[in-house]
Amino acid sequence: MMKSTPFLRHALCLSVLSALAVSVPVFGNDSSAQDALPSLTIDLKNVTVSGLSSGGYMATQFQLAHSDWVKGVGVIAGGPYFCAQGDITTALAQCVNKVEGEINLEALNEKAKQYETEGKIASLSNMKDAKVWLFHGTQDTRVIAPVSDLLFEQYKLWTDTQNITYINDKPMAHLFPTKNNGVNCMKSESPFIGNCDYDAAGAMLSHLVEDVSTPDESLSGQIHSIDQQKIAGGDAKTLASEGFVYVPESCAQGEPCRAHISFHGCNQYADAVGDAYTTQTGLNEWADDNNIVVLYPQTKKSLFMPLNPQGCWDWWGYASGDYANRDGAQINAVKQLLFSLNSAPSLNKSNGSNND
């Protein structure tokens, strides 16, 4: 496919982002605890990740990059790995609300193999035992079913089918389904969290993490803010100043805890929806009673190059040519954010030595 000119890329970028989500007003975010992050002991060898829409694409990218220690992934309304192939025109034509022509899944898988050979992602053999949870609502027109179906087909090539759950029969729009939070489940509108009488967070974590307990209605922990720019430096230049972390009281008191990374979708970054994504998905409730620290990294919008007016995660190459592998700026930044949470340097060093 012919590569687009800078002007055309600018226009097409706006179009593909609009396909994923609509513009939303800006709200302040004052929900984070401003006290220092408590000392944490986190198992960095059994991390799980998840995301919605652009965050779903990023969850897959991050998991493949580090599948030696990211053991499970949940994707709501995402498509196959490397679908955009580093080109916004391809992203627009095949990876969101339409599929023009045929997506060459074999070529996408070959790219993953190439990255594996080059040491840019972890060994694909790790994927065999990974836990995978996929979701696509039947009323989702922003990322259509054939796109999500191809992600399912892709994972089946890498992962034992008994480890994969694909929920695709729920009448829900393009949003994060919850039991009773958010907007009308049939409408894809800000903050893209749906009152659907369906606990997606619970269904997902119950599949990804062994022996989780159903939570009660109270929360013991707090949401803390972290300085993404200070922690990740140049790798965080397309991220917001602040990211957020939910820390259960048990973890704050020193109990060993697991980690989960949750990637928001387009127009779900904190400057757009306040604390909605960090408080309303249901992830914190499950994390609270199961010793799981939840990292909520944050993007930011940009009206200049690299263009990202709706604060999406990079799944087509706006931030880095290596956006889908370990050398990608955002993937590197989020890894640094995660490792910075752990107060046991020896664990960070031991784990990191397998991934650099």
HELIX and SHEET records of a PDB file:
HELIX    1   1 PRO A    6  LEU A   20  1                                  15    
HELIX    2   2 SER A   54  ALA A   65  1                                  12    
HELIX    3   3 ILE A   88  GLN A   94  1                                   7    
HELIX    4   4 LEU A  105  THR A  117  1                                  13    
HELIX    5   5 LEU A  124  ASP A  129  5                                   6    
HELIX    6   6 ALA A  145  TRP A  158  1                                  14    
HELIX    7   7 THR A  161  ASN A  163  5                                   3    
HELIX    8   8 ALA A  200  LEU A  208  1                                   9    
HELIX    9   9 GLN A  228  ALA A  232  1                                   5    
HELIX   10  10 GLY A  233  ALA A  236  5                                   4    
HELIX   11  11 GLU A  249  ALA A  252  1                                   4    
HELIX   12  12 ALA A  270  VAL A  273  1                                   4    
HELIX   13  13 ALA A  276  GLN A  280  1                                   5    
HELIX   14  14 LEU A  283  ASP A  288  1                                   6    
HELIX   15  15 ALA A  329  LEU A  341  1                                  13    
HELIX   16  16 PRO A  345  GLY A  352  1                                   8    
SHEET    1   A 8 ILE A 164  ILE A 167  0                                        
SHEET    2   A 8 LYS A 131  PHE A 135  1                                        
SHEET    3   A 8 VAL A  70  ILE A  76  1                                        
SHEET    4   A 8 VAL A  47  LEU A  52  1                                        
SHEET    5   A 8 ARG A 258  PHE A 263  1                                        
SHEET    6   A 8 ILE A 292  TYR A 296  1                                        
SHEET    7   A 8 GLU A 242  VAL A 247 -1                                        
SHEET    8   A 8 GLN A 222  ASP A 227 -1                                        
SHEET    1   B 3 PHE A 176  THR A 178  0                                        
SHEET    2   B 3 ILE A 193  ASN A 195  1                                        
SHEET    3   B 3 VAL A 183  ASN A 184  1                                        
END                                                                             
